[in-house]
């Protein structure tokens, strides 16, 4: 009986999809399944880019591993807001994600992504992302940094978005963890920041999978400082990403 349980566990583990267990800090694809199609649904006070605003967001993301360690990604979406009569055009963009280093070789994993998107205001935003991760047994940790350069005189010349996350693998298919993302944090103390104030999101995440089907979910508290030195405004944001890999 014990051997049957062990063999069943090994079979489930062999079917597990190599998917970064986060909602807001996903990297490139790994493993034999080279393509992923993902639906992203978000509800709440979404002050963070790329789509921003309040209401319901529906997005789609397609990823394809064109080479070992190289992933091409395209994404887009739209937002319905309570005070609007119809859908507003959302972000649309693309990027290339490249695995540069692996934990096996140097002790940490490093991925770099380059691309850009058109945001909800119609501004084109070139973007560069860096993801650094490390695992200690069942615990996976990751930090990220996004550099964005909006092509607009009304926006900051360069914006930075920072992220940190950790996840505990409770089974071959399921991980639970925490994610935090901060944007324009310098606005907490700098009144000259022109992007509308500092923003922060933090909350628990869940990742699970059933063969090629996977689900990422996060419920986060949002905090927004509209003006340097002002009292923060708070809200909530829930996001569920449902994807299929093949």
N, C-alpha and C positions, 0 to 999 in steps of 0.2 A: 504493500500500500504506500509506504514511504517513497519507493522509487517511482510510483505512478504520479505522486504529487510533485516530486522533483522534476520529472520529465515534462509534466504539464506546465510547470513554472518556466522551464527552459524554452518550451514552445512559445508561450506567451511573450517571453522576453525577445525571442528571435523575430516575432512579428511586430515588436514595438517600433514606432516610427521615430527616427532621430529628429526631433522637433524641439527648438528652443522653447522652454516652458514659460514664456512671457507674452503679454498682450502688446505692450508698447515698445519692446526692445528685441524684436526678432531679427535674426541674422539670416544667412544664406541657408539653402537646403543642403542636407547631408544624407547619405545612404543611397540605396538602389533606386528608390522612387524619385524620379527626377523632375516631376511637375506637380505643382500644388495650385488649386483654385480655392479661394477663400472668400466667404461672405462676412462682412463686418457690420454689426448693428450696434448703435450707441444711443443712449437715452440719458438726458440730464443737462447740467450746466457745463457746457464744453468750452471753457475759455481757452484751452490749449490749442495750438495749431496742429495739423494743417487746416482743418475745416472750421473750427471755432464756432462761437454762438451757442444759443440754447435750442433745445428741441430734439428731434429724432434724426439721426444720420444713418444712411444706408450706403455702404461702400463695397467694392469688389477689388480683390487683389489677386494677381496671377504671377506665379514665380516659376522659373524654369532653370534647372541646373545645366547650363550650356557646356561647361567643362567641369572636371573634378575640382571643387573648391570655388567655382565661379557661378554666381546666380544672377540671372536677369529678372527684374521685377517691374511690373506695371500696376498702377493702382488708380482708382478714381471713386467718386462718390457724390452724393447730393444730400442736402439738409432740408427738412421741413421744420419751420419755426412756428410757435403758437400765434405770433402776431403777424404772420404772413399768410397769404391766400393760396400760395402754391410752393412748389419746391424751388429752392435756390441752388444754382450750380455750385458744386463743391470743388474740391481739389482734384486734379488729374496730373499724373506724373510718372516718372520711371527712374530707375537707378540700377547700377551694377554693383553687386556685393562680392568682394573678393576675400577669401580666406588667406591670410598672410602667414600666421604662425599657429601651431597646434600645441596643446598642453603636453602632449607626449614628447615633443621635441625640445621645448624651452620652458615648460612649467606653467604657461598661460596660453589661452587661445586669443588670437587677434584677427578681427575682420575689419575691413575698410569698405565703405560704400560711397559711390559718387553718383550724383544725378540731380534732378530738379523737379519742381512741380509748379503748377499754376494754382494759386490759392483762391479762396472764395471771393476776394475783392478783385480778381483779375490780374494780380501781380505775379510775375514769374520769379521763382525763388530757387537759384542754384543751391545745392546742399551737399555737404560731405559729412559722413558719419563714421565713428570709430566705436567698436564693441570689443571690450576686453573681458574675458571670462576665465573662471577656474572652478574645478570641482574638487571636493574633498569627500570621497565616497558618495553618499546619497545627496549631499548638499552641493548645489551649484550656485555660484555667485557671478554677478556681472555688473560692470559699470559701462556707461556709454556717454559719448559727447557728440552733439550735432552742431555744425557750423553752417549758418544760413546767411546768404547775401541777397536780400530782396532788391530787385531792380525797380526802385521807386525812390524819389526824392523825399517822400513823406515818411519813409521808414528808416530805421537804423541801418547803417551801412553793413554791419555785421552783427548777427545774433547768435547766442550760444544756448543750447538746450542740454541740460545734464540729466542723467538718469542713473539709478542704482536699483538692483533687484537681487533677490535670493529665492531659491526654491528647494524644497525637500522632496525627494522622490519617495513616495509612500508605497508605490508598487511599480511593476514594469510599465504600466499604462498611465499612471496618475502622479502628478506633482502638485504641491500646494506651496504658495510663497507670498512674498510681498514685493510691490513695485512702487517706486517714487520717481517722478519726473518734474523738473523745475525749469522754467522758462523766464528769461529777462529778469533774473534774480537781482541784478544790479539796481533795478528800480526800487528796491526796498529802501535804499539809502541815497540813490542818485535821482534828483528831480528832473534832470535833463533827458532821461530815458524816454524815447518817443513812441514806444510800442503799446502804450496803454497800461503799463504797470506789470509788476512781477506776478507770476502764476505758479502754483504748485499743486500737484496731484499725488496722492499716496493712498494705497489700499491693498487688500489681499487679492491674490490671483489663484486661479485653478486651471490646470491643464490636464486633459484626459484624452484618450484615444481608443478607438475600436477598429483594429486593423488599419485600413488606410484613412479612416475618418478620424479627425481630431477636433477638439474644442478647446479654445482658450477663453477664460472669463475673468473679468476684474470688476470690483466695486470699489471706487475710490472717492475720497473726500477731496474737494477742490478748494483752494484758498487763493484769493486775488487781492493784491494791494494796488488799487487804481492810481494812487499818488504816494510818493515817498513819504513815510512817516504816518500815513493814514491807517485807520483801523481796517483789518482785513475783512473781506466779504467771503462767505463760505457757501459751498454748494455740494452737490454729489454727482457722480458720473458712473454709469454702468456700461460696460462694453462686452459683447460676446462675438468671438470670431469662430466660425465653423468652416472647416476646410476638408478637402479631399485630395489625397496624394496618389499619384499613379505613375 
